[in-house]
Amino acid sequence: MSINLRSTTIQTLNNITVIVPNSEFISDRVTNWSHGDPKIRLVVDISISYGSDLDLVLKALREAAEEHPHALKYPEPDVLLAEFGDSSWDAKLWARLALPERYYITHSEINKAIVRKFRDYGIETPFPRRDLHVRPPLPVPFVSRNTAS
């Protein structure tokens, strides 16, 4: 990043250079993931089958974050049961990371760890369940086209 008199040049995680007029910093909202503190929070949303052992699910999610080398030990990861969905429990795993530039890679690695933990513990993710009711067709009244009298 470089700040000049009229504009600021920013390098994105995808190695794209963005030139922002400094006037936008005054008139628009600016999001800085690491201003003053490089730690950021990673959020993983996950759905779990209602028949699963809830305590085992929470344990698996916490382990997936705690075992990752880029997830901070303090503050420790949080696992939340967020909602009761149509066909699942919806949980959130929060882990803090010290390296914002590795956010997407770490997110992917923790997702893969969750898949492996769920497989090891026999935890299922739900398939959406939809009931389809098929009715016989409605009777159509017969209308004779023969109008000869």
C-alpha positions in Angstrom: 0.0 0.0 0.0 1.2 3.5 -0.8 -0.5 6.8 0.2 0.1 9.7 -2.2 -1.3 13.2 -2.3 -4.3 12.5 -4.4 -4.8 8.7 -4.2 -3.9 5.5 -2.3 -2.7 2.4 -4.0 -3.8 -0.9 -2.4 -2.7 -4.4 -3.3 -5.5 -7.0 -2.8 -5.0 -10.6 -1.7 -5.5 -11.6 -5.3 -2.5 -9.4 -6.3 -4.8 -6.8 -7.9 -3.8 -3.1 -7.6 -6.6 -0.8 -6.7 -6.1 2.9 -6.9 -8.5 4.8 -4.6 -8.9 8.5 -4.8 -8.3 9.9 -1.3 -11.6 11.8 -1.5 -13.4 8.4 -1.1 -11.7 7.8 2.2 -13.4 11.0 3.4 -16.8 10.5 1.9 -17.3 6.7 1.9 -17.0 4.0 4.5 -13.7 2.1 4.5 -13.3 -1.5 5.8 -9.8 -2.4 7.1 -9.5 -6.0 8.3 -6.4 -5.4 10.3 -6.3 -1.7 11.4 -4.5 -1.5 14.7 -4.7 -5.3 15.2 -3.8 -7.9 12.6 -6.1 -10.6 14.1 -9.3 -11.3 12.2 -12.2 -13.6 12.9 -12.9 -16.5 10.6 -16.5 -17.7 10.6 -17.5 -21.2 9.3 -21.3 -21.8 9.0 -22.2 -25.5 9.1 -25.5 -27.5 9.1 -25.8 -30.7 11.1 -28.4 -33.4 10.9 -31.0 -33.3 13.7 -30.1 -36.9 14.6 -26.5 -36.1 15.3 -24.9 -36.2 18.8 -24.8 -32.4 19.5 -21.9 -32.6 22.0 -19.8 -34.6 19.6 -20.6 -32.1 16.8 -19.4 -29.2 19.0 -16.3 -31.1 20.0 -15.4 -31.9 16.4 -15.9 -28.3 15.3 -13.7 -27.0 18.2 -11.0 -29.6 17.5 -10.9 -28.6 13.8 -10.1 -25.0 14.7 -7.8 -25.8 17.7 -5.6 -28.1 15.6 -5.0 -25.7 12.8 -1.6 -24.0 13.1 -2.9 -20.6 12.0 -5.8 -20.5 14.4 -5.0 -18.5 17.6 -5.1 -20.3 20.9 -6.2 -17.1 22.6 -8.9 -16.1 22.2 -9.9 -19.7 21.9 -12.3 -20.8 19.1 -16.0 -20.5 19.8 -18.7 -22.9 18.6 -22.2 -21.7 18.6 -25.5 -23.4 17.9 -27.0 -20.6 15.9 -30.4 -21.7 14.6 -32.8 -24.6 14.0 -33.2 -24.9 10.3 -35.8 -26.7 8.2 -33.8 -29.9 8.2 -30.7 -29.2 10.3 -29.1 -27.5 13.3 -27.1 -24.6 12.0 -23.9 -23.9 13.9 -21.1 -21.4 13.6 -17.4 -21.9 14.3 -15.4 -18.7 15.1 -11.7 -18.9 15.1 -9.3 -15.9 15.2 -6.4 -15.7 12.8 -3.2 -13.7 13.0 -2.5 -13.7 9.3 -5.3 -12.0 7.3 -3.5 -12.8 4.0 -4.0 -16.5 4.7 -7.8 -16.1 5.4 -9.1 -18.0 2.4 -6.5 -20.8 2.6 -7.1 -21.2 6.3 -10.9 -21.2 5.8 -10.5 -24.0 3.2 -8.2 -26.0 5.4 -10.5 -25.8 8.4 -13.4 -26.8 6.2 -11.5 -29.9 5.1 -10.6 -30.7 8.7 -14.3 -30.5 9.6 -15.2 -32.9 6.8 -12.6 -35.3 8.1 -13.6 -35.0 11.7 -17.3 -35.5 10.8 -16.4 -38.6 8.9 -14.3 -39.9 11.7 -17.0 -39.3 14.3 -19.9 -40.5 12.1 -21.6 -37.0 12.0 -23.8 -36.4 9.0 -24.6 -33.2 7.3 -28.2 -33.0 6.2 -29.7 -33.3 2.8 -32.6 -30.9 2.2 -35.8 -32.8 2.6 -38.8 -32.0 0.5 -42.1 -33.8 0.4 -43.8 -33.9 -2.9 -47.5 -34.8 -3.1 -48.7 -36.0 -6.5 -52.4 -35.9 -7.0 -54.4 -37.5 -9.8 -55.4 -35.0 -12.5 -58.7 -33.2 -12.0 -61.5 -34.5 -14.2 -62.1 -32.4 -17.2 -65.7 -32.1 -18.2 -66.4 -33.5 -21.7 -67.8 -30.9 -24.1 -69.2 -32.2 -27.3 -68.2 -30.2 -30.3 -71.0 -31.8 -32.3 -73.5 -29.0 -32.6 -75.6 -30.5 -35.5 -79.2 -30.6 -34.7 
